[in-house]
Amino acid sequence: MKPATERPVVVLGAGLAGLSASVELRRRGVPHRVIEREGRAGGLAVTEEEVGYRFDKTGHLLHLRDAALREEVLSWLGPAAWLEIDRKSVVLSHGVTTKYPFQANTFGLPRDVAYACVAGFVRAHFDAAPREVRTFEDFCLRHFGEGISREFMIPYNEKLWGVHPREITARWCDRFVPLPSLDDVLRGAFGVDPPALGYNAKFLYPRLGIGELARALAERAGSIELTRAPSAIDWRTRELVLEGERAPYSRIVSSLPLDVIARLLVDAPGEVVAAAGRLRATHLHYLDVALNTPAEVDWHWAYVPSPAVPFYRVGVYSNFSTAMAPPGKAGLYVELSGRDAPDPARVVPEVADHLVQLGIIRAREAVRFARVRRIDRAYVVFDEAHEASVATIRAFLDEAGIDSIGRYGAWTYASMEDAIVNGRAAARRASES
Ligand SMILES: Cc1cc2nc3c(=O)[nH]c(=O)nc-3n(C[C@H](O)[C@H](O)[C@H](O)COP(=O)(O)OP(=O)(O)OC[C@H]3O[C@@H](n4cnc5c(N)ncnc54)[C@H](O)[C@@H]3O)c2cc1C
């Protein structure tokens, strides 16, 4: 067996996490290989072009909390390639458009709905014996009260996750679900300028789509072996099996989904295989929609909680950046709540009719073409088994010299910034071990 010092680090997956790891390994002069299953790098952060319309894998907006990283990321493409955008996001419900987040913007809703939301919030706020929070449903009822939970939190999240909020824990939501103060809710109920709440009040977006971010990283990464995927990992000899080749490694930095990497391990302990079988994630079908007109709205994206509408979120790429569609036209993404593979001949006209009813397009005929797309693992389901299963697998991987990172490698709710930061940290660990 080659000594560890003569073996390369292997980076599995060339999404943002793997690319970022490779950039850092290269900067440190660490010999490594990058293996990617698809024909291009970028993972979820890619942009497809079709006759002048540019589509990401649904809205991908960059929030960089770390000031130094922000400066660095902007410099990769040059500041002119980036747009810094004030979020304009809305909720479409009860036939009206209200601002996001719903919980702090009930002004404009039918009066009985707004009353139920505010009264429920006040009751929950002053509840002398607040309910214990075990599930996400408990979290909603405790922090928002009955009205907001019933009108938005529960139906919207059920559409997004594909499971009822009582089936998931609240472990994921601290960073992603804004908790308004009583004052925010009251201001929002009377339309007295509530503050812009939430982590994404401003965001960065490349003029030509989020794929530019991955492209910039790929240009700085080591060479990427595309359309290759390991068929097994022999962790005892520290070798990958790659199309018959046995490729030695010193360490692996993997951003493959945690269940996938666990199943690649030769003779993995039974508890690791069992834990991999318990991991749950929801898949997502969405539409790329090209309009032959502009959109009728100026917002960036909208949340649609009603179970009667077959999608839970819709966004307008060309409102992020005019370069995302030909002049005078628009491109949209529509995230479907149904989990079964949709029949394009049925779903496209149905969605178009709802887009008309919601005032987003003027007529069905505005849709020039629409493509059905699928993301196999979109959201990790934070059920009761989640935490222990992830810990079991990652502890074993660690012993086997495998650092499992990224949204699906860590099996968590993570952002693009997390992927970049975690990739870099894993490269540091690999180079120091
Ligand atoms: C619908 C949706 C919307 C999102 N919106 C935002 C947003 O607005 N802002 C934000 O910051 N984040 C957003 N995210 C999260 C963001 O996309 C991810 O955090 C980030 O792109 C994850 O990067 P990654 O490298 O960890 O994973 P991935 O991008 O999934 O990369 C993993 C790579 O591994 C490759 N791979 C898989 N299996 C194998 C194999 N067997 N062998 C070799 N290679 C393999 C894949 O092809 C892929 O290239 C969103 C995610 C989703 C699903």
The ligand as an SDF file (V2000), in Angstrom:
LIG
                    3D

 53 58  0  0  0  0  0  0  0  0999 V2000
  -34.8510   24.1920   -4.2960 C   0  0  0  0  0  0  0  0  0  0  0  0
  -33.6210   24.7420   -3.6430 C   0  0  0  0  0  0  0  0  0  0  0  0
  -33.4680   26.1070   -3.5270 C   0  0  0  0  0  0  0  0  0  0  0  0
  -32.3320   26.6230   -2.8970 C   0  0  0  0  0  0  0  0  0  0  0  0
  -32.1680   27.9910   -2.7880 N   0  0  0  0  0  0  0  0  0  0  0  0
  -31.0860   28.4850   -2.1870 C   0  0  0  0  0  0  0  0  0  0  0  0
  -30.8970   29.9040   -2.0630 C   0  0  0  0  0  0  0  0  0  0  0  0
  -31.7310   30.7000   -2.5060 O   0  0  0  0  0  0  0  0  0  0  0  0
  -29.7640   30.3620   -1.4510 N   0  0  0  0  0  0  0  0  0  0  0  0
  -28.8050   29.5020   -0.9410 C   0  0  0  0  0  0  0  0  0  0  0  0
  -27.7890   29.9820   -0.4060 O   0  0  0  0  0  0  0  0  0  0  0  0
  -28.9540   28.1670   -1.0560 N   0  0  0  0  0  0  0  0  0  0  0  0
  -30.0590   27.6470   -1.6610 C   0  0  0  0  0  0  0  0  0  0  0  0
  -30.2040   26.2860   -1.7640 N   0  0  0  0  0  0  0  0  0  0  0  0
  -29.1520   25.4200   -1.1990 C   0  0  0  0  0  0  0  0  0  0  0  0
  -27.9520   25.2840   -2.1300 C   0  0  0  0  0  0  0  0  0  0  0  0
  -28.3650   24.8370   -3.4110 O   0  0  0  0  0  0  0  0  0  0  0  0
  -27.0080   24.2330   -1.5510 C   0  0  0  0  0  0  0  0  0  0  0  0
  -26.7170   24.4820   -0.1980 O   0  0  0  0  0  0  0  0  0  0  0  0
  -25.6710   24.1260   -2.2860 C   0  0  0  0  0  0  0  0  0  0  0  0
  -25.7770   24.3360   -3.6870 O   0  0  0  0  0  0  0  0  0  0  0  0
  -25.1640   22.7210   -2.0030 C   0  0  0  0  0  0  0  0  0  0  0  0
  -23.9270   22.4770   -2.5910 O   0  0  0  0  0  0  0  0  0  0  0  0
  -23.2540   21.0540   -2.3740 P   0  0  0  0  0  0  0  0  0  0  0  0
  -21.9790   21.0970   -3.0750 O   0  0  0  0  0  0  0  0  0  0  0  0
  -23.2890   20.7200   -0.9230 O   0  0  0  0  0  0  0  0  0  0  0  0
  -24.2720   20.0060   -3.0390 O   0  0  0  0  0  0  0  0  0  0  0  0
  -24.6670   19.7500   -4.5690 P   0  0  0  0  0  0  0  0  0  0  0  0
  -24.8420   21.0310   -5.2850 O   0  0  0  0  0  0  0  0  0  0  0  0
  -25.7990   18.7940   -4.5290 O   0  0  0  0  0  0  0  0  0  0  0  0
  -23.3700   19.0510   -5.1660 O   0  0  0  0  0  0  0  0  0  0  0  0
  -23.0970   17.6860   -5.0090 C   0  0  0  0  0  0  0  0  0  0  0  0
  -22.3800   17.2080   -6.2540 C   0  0  0  0  0  0  0  0  0  0  0  0
  -22.1010   15.8190   -6.1110 O   0  0  0  0  0  0  0  0  0  0  0  0
  -22.3540   15.1840   -7.3510 C   0  0  0  0  0  0  0  0  0  0  0  0
  -22.6170   13.7580   -7.1160 N   0  0  0  0  0  0  0  0  0  0  0  0
  -23.7290   13.1910   -6.5790 C   0  0  0  0  0  0  0  0  0  0  0  0
  -23.5950   11.8590   -6.5170 N   0  0  0  0  0  0  0  0  0  0  0  0
  -22.3650   11.5750   -7.0190 C   0  0  0  0  0  0  0  0  0  0  0  0
  -21.6350   10.3670   -7.1920 C   0  0  0  0  0  0  0  0  0  0  0  0
  -22.1570    9.1950   -6.8460 N   0  0  0  0  0  0  0  0  0  0  0  0
  -20.3730   10.4620   -7.6930 N   0  0  0  0  0  0  0  0  0  0  0  0
  -19.8300   11.6530   -8.0510 C   0  0  0  0  0  0  0  0  0  0  0  0
  -20.4930   12.8250   -7.9060 N   0  0  0  0  0  0  0  0  0  0  0  0
  -21.7420   12.7910   -7.3940 C   0  0  0  0  0  0  0  0  0  0  0  0
  -23.5590   15.9190   -7.8950 C   0  0  0  0  0  0  0  0  0  0  0  0
  -23.7040   15.7330   -9.2980 O   0  0  0  0  0  0  0  0  0  0  0  0
  -23.2360   17.3510   -7.5160 C   0  0  0  0  0  0  0  0  0  0  0  0
  -22.4930   18.0210   -8.5150 O   0  0  0  0  0  0  0  0  0  0  0  0
  -31.3440   25.7390   -2.3840 C   0  0  0  0  0  0  0  0  0  0  0  0
  -31.5020   24.3620   -2.5250 C   0  0  0  0  0  0  0  0  0  0  0  0
  -32.6320   23.8640   -3.1360 C   0  0  0  0  0  0  0  0  0  0  0  0
  -32.8030   22.3750   -3.2490 C   0  0  0  0  0  0  0  0  0  0  0  0
  1  2  1  0
  2  3  1  0
  2 52  2  0
  3  4  2  0
  4  5  1  0
  4 50  1  0
  5  6  2  0
  6  7  1  0
  6 13  1  0
  7  8  2  0
  7  9  1  0
  9 10  1  0
 10 11  2  0
 10 12  1  0
 12 13  2  0
 13 14  1  0
 14 15  1  0
 14 50  1  0
 15 16  1  0
 16 17  1  0
 16 18  1  0
 18 19  1  0
 18 20  1  0
 20 21  1  0
 20 22  1  0
 22 23  1  0
 23 24  1  0
 24 25  2  0
 24 26  1  0
 24 27  1  0
 27 28  1  0
 28 29  2  0
 28 30  1  0
 28 31  1  0
 31 32  1  0
 32 33  1  0
 33 34  1  0
 33 48  1  0
 34 35  1  0
 35 36  1  0
 35 46  1  0
 36 37  1  0
 36 45  1  0
 37 38  2  0
 38 39  1  0
 39 40  1  0
 39 45  2  0
 40 41  1  0
 40 42  2  0
 42 43  1  0
 43 44  2  0
 44 45  1  0
 46 47  1  0
 46 48  1  0
 48 49  1  0
 50 51  2  0
 51 52  1  0
 52 53  1  0
M  END
$$$$
